[in-house]
């Protein structure tokens, strides 16, 4: 059965591979799976046909036959559990990899997204410049902990897994700031993920859509 995911018709990330379909694309590429992409305008994302599949009006969704999923982390987990290359065979190592997936979206991502939201929506407020350092220090607390755990290893727990895929996808959101540069081992960790052929294929596919939309 053909896998179909949804993505922005005109991505607000301007082709930087930060839209949330990127981690799903990456997982599909790592698993060697073919997939189609259905592009949605911002208006179509809020209309009943899409809301029936994604009740919060976001992207991506994943459809395979009569199975429809939403939330990028859940989709990546589904791909990883049913196809090789993203989770270890050993049961305990597999559980640890899934734990890292949850850590990426539940522990690392919230303060990063909070900072992004503050920059986008609060920058004209008189107190913005005083509040931003507090938000960035919350991110540093998490980066300190993650940097200590990773140490000099290539990946979080042995071989590359879906846990690394999700964690690197979250950390990439910091590349427009200088925060990640403060942690050389985390910067190298992200670079290793971006150097994977599957990542490059996913990135190029997303960038091509943005380029085509801009030209149109």
DALIN-V486318 format. One line per field, one symbol per residue. phi: phi as a letter, one per 30 degrees, with the letter a starting at -180 (. if undefined). psi: psi as a letter, one per 30 degrees, with the letter a starting at -180 (. if undefined). A space follows every 10 residues. Layout:
BEGIN
phi: ???
psi: ???
END
This chain:
BEGIN
phi: .ddbccaddb dddhidicdd ddddeedddd dicdacbcdb dddddcceed ddcbdcibbc cbbbiccbbb iedddddded dcbdjbbddd dddddddded dddddccdde dddddedddd cbdcddcddd deedddddde eddedddddd hcddbdaide bdddeddded dddcddccdd ddbedddddd ddddddeddd dddddddddd dddddd
psi: kkkklllkej kffhgghflf feeeeeeeee fhkkllkjkk leeffgleee fffjfghlll lkkjbgkkll jeeeeeeeee ffllffklek eeeeeeeeee eeeeffeeee feeeeeeeee fgffkfgeff eeeeeeeeee eeeeeeeeee bgleleiblk lfeeeeeeee fffffflgef ffieeeeeee eeeffkeeee eeeeeeeeee eeeef.
END
